[in-house]
Amino acid sequence: MLLFLFFSGSAGCAPPRQVSPESEKKKTLYLVGHDWHTGIVLPAAAIPDPLLPIRRFYDKYEYIELSWGDEDFFKSAEFKVGTLLKAALLPSASVMHVVGFNGPVIDYFPLSDVIKLSLTEQNFLHLCEFISNSFDYDQQGKMVNLGPGLYRNSHFYRAREKYYLPKTCNVWTAKALQRAGYPISPYMTIRAKSLLERMEEFGERLDKK
């Protein structure tokens, strides 16, 4: 996964739905940067079950962080060069990582970069729809739980698309934000740092604890 730090490129994309004026924004969300990896934090109560059914499994939490990545590398307990190279060079299975937590986002992720963002109701629904479509579902229409995640209140779920360069975790995050109306190019934000710097133009970077 870390190889994307050395990759640069560009790609055309359809014009995104534009984020509405500040006076119309109603929903709050957060972009979180964990060094090389990024995730999106949504307020659980604002998530509509029909568009993102994962919410029902985390209804005792105030927030849910969602992110996407290569299954083997994401789930690995230790850094392995072979796993990294496979993730970067060969199309491989992907997973969604879901974390439920309570309290301020900056308190739960004190060492991470956090940017507070706002969306209209409609664009928030578009974001939830994109995330929901990233999960894979079984024949009964249920999400496939792959076991405990990286945190105490987290799990991995089977995702739909294959992971390979340049389609990285940060490109997935950028696509989700683009779907929500932010005028960004996913393949110009392959690195977490680039995505955070771009999105800071639309939100507020919170001070680390």
C-alpha positions as CSV (number, residue, x, y, z in Angstrom):
1,M,0.0,0.0,0.0
2,L,2.8,2.4,0.8
3,L,4.1,2.3,-2.8
4,F,1.5,4.9,-3.8
5,L,3.6,7.5,-1.9
6,F,5.9,7.4,-4.9
7,F,3.3,7.2,-7.6
8,S,1.9,10.2,-9.4
9,G,-0.6,10.4,-12.2
10,S,-3.8,12.0,-13.4
11,A,-7.1,10.9,-14.9
12,G,-10.1,12.6,-16.3
13,C,-13.4,12.4,-14.4
14,A,-17.0,13.4,-14.8
15,P,-17.9,16.8,-13.3
16,P,-18.9,16.1,-9.6
17,R,-22.0,17.5,-7.9
18,Q,-20.8,20.7,-6.5
19,V,-20.9,21.4,-2.7
20,S,-23.7,23.9,-2.0
21,P,-23.1,27.3,-0.4
22,E,-22.2,27.4,3.3
23,S,-25.7,28.5,4.4
24,E,-27.2,25.3,3.0
25,K,-24.8,22.8,4.7
26,K,-26.4,20.7,7.4
27,K,-24.4,17.4,7.9
28,T,-21.0,17.2,9.5
29,L,-18.4,14.6,8.7
30,Y,-14.7,14.2,9.1
31,L,-11.7,13.2,7.0
32,V,-9.1,11.4,9.1
33,G,-5.5,10.8,8.0
34,H,-3.6,8.0,9.7
35,D,-0.2,8.7,8.2
36,W,-0.4,7.0,4.8
37,H,-4.1,5.9,5.1
38,T,-7.4,7.9,5.2
39,G,-10.9,7.2,6.3
40,I,-14.2,9.0,6.6
41,V,-16.0,9.5,9.9
42,L,-19.8,9.9,9.8
43,P,-22.2,10.7,12.6
44,A,-24.1,7.4,13.1
45,A,-27.4,9.0,13.8
46,A,-27.4,10.8,10.5
47,I,-26.8,7.6,8.4
48,P,-29.9,6.3,6.7
49,D,-30.3,2.5,7.1
50,P,-31.6,1.9,3.6
51,L,-28.5,3.5,2.0
52,L,-25.9,2.3,4.5
53,P,-27.2,-0.7,6.5
54,I,-23.9,-1.0,8.4
55,R,-25.3,1.7,10.8
56,R,-27.6,-0.8,12.5
57,F,-24.6,-2.8,13.8
58,Y,-23.0,0.2,15.4
59,D,-26.1,2.0,16.7
60,K,-24.7,2.4,20.2
61,Y,-21.9,4.6,18.9
62,E,-21.9,8.3,18.1
63,Y,-19.5,7.9,15.1
64,I,-18.5,5.4,12.5
65,E,-15.2,5.5,10.6
66,L,-15.2,3.7,7.2
67,S,-12.2,3.0,5.0
68,W,-11.2,0.7,2.2
69,G,-8.0,-1.2,1.4
70,D,-6.2,-4.4,0.3
71,E,-7.4,-7.3,2.4
72,D,-4.1,-9.1,3.1
73,F,-2.1,-5.9,3.8
74,F,-4.9,-4.2,5.8
75,K,-5.5,-7.3,8.0
76,S,-1.8,-8.1,8.5
77,A,-0.5,-7.7,12.0
78,E,3.0,-6.8,10.8
79,F,4.6,-5.1,7.8
80,K,5.7,-7.5,5.1
81,V,7.3,-6.4,1.9
82,G,5.8,-9.3,0.0
83,T,2.3,-8.5,1.0
84,L,2.9,-4.8,0.1
85,L,4.2,-5.7,-3.3
86,K,1.3,-8.0,-4.0
87,A,-1.2,-5.3,-3.0
88,A,0.5,-2.8,-5.2
89,L,1.1,-4.8,-8.3
90,L,-1.5,-7.5,-8.5
91,P,-5.3,-7.1,-8.4
92,S,-6.3,-8.4,-5.0
93,A,-9.3,-8.8,-2.7
94,S,-10.3,-5.7,-0.8
95,V,-12.1,-5.0,2.5
96,M,-14.0,-2.3,4.2
97,H,-12.8,-1.4,7.7
98,V,-15.5,-0.1,10.1
99,V,-14.9,1.4,13.5
100,G,-17.6,2.5,16.0
101,F,-16.7,5.0,18.7
102,N,-18.0,7.7,21.1
103,G,-16.8,11.1,22.0
104,P,-15.0,13.8,19.9
105,V,-13.2,12.5,16.8
106,I,-10.0,14.2,17.7
107,D,-10.0,12.5,21.1
108,Y,-10.4,9.0,19.6
109,F,-7.7,9.6,17.0
110,P,-5.4,12.0,18.9
111,L,-2.4,11.2,16.6
112,S,-4.2,11.5,13.3
113,D,-4.9,14.5,11.1
114,V,-8.6,15.4,11.2
115,I,-10.5,17.7,8.9
116,K,-14.1,18.7,9.8
117,L,-16.4,19.0,6.7
118,S,-20.0,19.8,6.0
119,L,-22.5,18.6,3.4
120,T,-26.1,19.3,2.4
121,E,-28.6,16.6,3.2
122,Q,-28.6,15.5,-0.5
123,N,-24.9,15.3,-0.9
124,F,-24.6,13.4,2.4
125,L,-27.0,10.8,1.0
126,H,-24.8,10.5,-2.1
127,L,-21.8,9.9,0.1
128,C,-23.6,7.2,2.0
129,E,-24.8,5.6,-1.2
130,F,-21.2,5.4,-2.5
131,I,-19.9,3.9,0.7
132,S,-22.8,1.3,0.8
133,N,-22.0,0.3,-2.8
134,S,-18.4,-0.4,-1.8
135,F,-19.4,-3.3,0.4
136,D,-19.9,-6.7,-1.0
137,Y,-23.1,-8.6,-0.2
138,D,-24.1,-12.2,0.0
139,Q,-27.0,-13.8,-1.8
140,Q,-29.3,-12.8,1.0
141,G,-28.2,-9.1,0.6
142,K,-26.2,-9.1,3.8
143,M,-22.8,-7.6,4.4
144,V,-20.0,-10.3,4.8
145,N,-18.3,-9.9,8.2
146,L,-14.6,-11.0,8.0
147,G,-13.8,-10.7,11.7
148,P,-12.3,-8.2,14.1
149,G,-10.7,-5.1,12.8
150,L,-7.7,-3.0,14.0
151,Y,-9.5,-1.4,17.0
152,R,-11.6,-2.8,19.8
153,N,-14.9,-1.7,18.3
154,S,-14.1,-2.5,14.7
155,H,-14.6,-5.2,12.0
156,F,-13.5,-6.0,8.5
157,Y,-16.2,-6.6,5.8
158,R,-15.8,-7.9,2.3
159,A,-15.6,-5.2,-0.3
160,R,-16.6,-5.3,-4.0
161,E,-13.7,-3.9,-6.0
162,K,-10.1,-5.2,-6.5
163,Y,-7.2,-3.3,-5.0
164,Y,-4.2,-2.4,-7.2
165,L,-2.2,0.7,-8.1
166,P,-3.2,3.4,-8.7
167,K,-6.5,2.5,-7.1
168,T,-5.4,2.9,-3.4
169,C,-7.2,3.5,-0.2
170,N,-6.8,7.3,-0.6
171,V,-8.3,7.2,-4.1
172,W,-11.3,5.4,-2.7
173,T,-11.7,8.1,0.0
174,A,-11.3,10.8,-2.7
175,K,-13.9,9.2,-4.9
176,A,-16.3,9.1,-2.0
177,L,-15.8,12.8,-1.3
178,Q,-16.1,13.6,-5.0
179,R,-19.4,11.7,-5.1
180,A,-20.5,13.9,-2.3
181,G,-19.9,17.0,-4.4
182,Y,-16.4,18.1,-3.6
183,P,-14.5,19.2,-6.8
184,I,-11.5,17.0,-6.5
185,S,-9.7,14.6,-8.8
186,P,-9.1,11.2,-7.0
187,Y,-6.0,10.3,-9.0
188,M,-4.4,13.6,-8.1
189,T,-4.8,12.8,-4.4
190,I,-3.2,9.3,-4.3
191,R,-1.2,10.3,-1.2
192,A,-3.0,10.9,2.1
193,K,-1.1,14.2,2.5
194,S,-2.3,15.4,-0.9
195,L,-5.9,14.5,-0.1
196,L,-5.8,16.2,3.3
197,E,-4.2,19.4,1.8
198,R,-6.8,19.5,-0.9
199,M,-9.8,18.9,1.5
200,E,-8.5,21.5,3.9
201,E,-9.7,24.1,1.4
202,F,-13.3,23.0,2.1
203,G,-13.2,22.4,5.8
204,E,-11.4,23.0,9.1
205,R,-8.3,21.1,10.2
206,L,-8.7,20.3,13.9
207,D,-5.7,20.7,16.3
208,K,-4.1,17.5,17.4
209,K,-4.2,16.7,21.2
